Amino acid sequence: MKHRIIFAILMSFTLSLIMSAWITFVNIGAHSNFFSLWMHAWFLAWPAAGIIAFISGPFIHKLAQRIAEKL
């Protein structure tokens, strides 16, 4: 369980940080207020990403294992 929690925190942190930066940039471009808007978007995205990663993690892991076995 400890591994699952740590993995969900790290994965959600990384993905939400990068994805929120990308989507913020696509939406507003290199705006002078980019960093502030990005951090606001990331602050909202990270908790959702963490919960999703924690809940879906075991299913996704099993699915990836099944796909890898067939390749």
MODELLER restraints for C-alpha pairs under 7 A, 6 or more apart:
rsr = mdl.restraints
at = mdl.atoms
rsr.add(forms.Gaussian(group=physical.xy_distance, feature=features.Distance(at['CA:4:A'], at['CA:54:A']), mean=6.92, stdev=0.5))
rsr.add(forms.Gaussian(group=physical.xy_distance, feature=features.Distance(at['CA:5:A'], at['CA:54:A']), mean=6.67, stdev=0.5))
rsr.add(forms.Gaussian(group=physical.xy_distance, feature=features.Distance(at['CA:8:A'], at['CA:50:A']), mean=5.70, stdev=0.5))
rsr.add(forms.Gaussian(group=physical.xy_distance, feature=features.Distance(at['CA:8:A'], at['CA:53:A']), mean=5.16, stdev=0.5))
rsr.add(forms.Gaussian(group=physical.xy_distance, feature=features.Distance(at['CA:8:A'], at['CA:54:A']), mean=5.14, stdev=0.5))
rsr.add(forms.Gaussian(group=physical.xy_distance, feature=features.Distance(at['CA:9:A'], at['CA:50:A']), mean=5.79, stdev=0.5))
rsr.add(forms.Gaussian(group=physical.xy_distance, feature=features.Distance(at['CA:12:A'], at['CA:46:A']), mean=6.16, stdev=0.5))
rsr.add(forms.Gaussian(group=physical.xy_distance, feature=features.Distance(at['CA:12:A'], at['CA:49:A']), mean=5.05, stdev=0.5))
rsr.add(forms.Gaussian(group=physical.xy_distance, feature=features.Distance(at['CA:12:A'], at['CA:50:A']), mean=4.91, stdev=0.5))
rsr.add(forms.Gaussian(group=physical.xy_distance, feature=features.Distance(at['CA:12:A'], at['CA:53:A']), mean=6.39, stdev=0.5))
rsr.add(forms.Gaussian(group=physical.xy_distance, feature=features.Distance(at['CA:13:A'], at['CA:46:A']), mean=6.05, stdev=0.5))
rsr.add(forms.Gaussian(group=physical.xy_distance, feature=features.Distance(at['CA:16:A'], at['CA:42:A']), mean=6.15, stdev=0.5))
rsr.add(forms.Gaussian(group=physical.xy_distance, feature=features.Distance(at['CA:16:A'], at['CA:45:A']), mean=5.94, stdev=0.5))
rsr.add(forms.Gaussian(group=physical.xy_distance, feature=features.Distance(at['CA:16:A'], at['CA:46:A']), mean=5.51, stdev=0.5))
rsr.add(forms.Gaussian(group=physical.xy_distance, feature=features.Distance(at['CA:16:A'], at['CA:49:A']), mean=6.54, stdev=0.5))
rsr.add(forms.Gaussian(group=physical.xy_distance, feature=features.Distance(at['CA:17:A'], at['CA:42:A']), mean=5.72, stdev=0.5))
rsr.add(forms.Gaussian(group=physical.xy_distance, feature=features.Distance(at['CA:20:A'], at['CA:38:A']), mean=6.33, stdev=0.5))
rsr.add(forms.Gaussian(group=physical.xy_distance, feature=features.Distance(at['CA:20:A'], at['CA:41:A']), mean=6.00, stdev=0.5))
rsr.add(forms.Gaussian(group=physical.xy_distance, feature=features.Distance(at['CA:20:A'], at['CA:42:A']), mean=5.48, stdev=0.5))
rsr.add(forms.Gaussian(group=physical.xy_distance, feature=features.Distance(at['CA:21:A'], at['CA:38:A']), mean=5.63, stdev=0.5))
rsr.add(forms.Gaussian(group=physical.xy_distance, feature=features.Distance(at['CA:24:A'], at['CA:38:A']), mean=5.87, stdev=0.5))
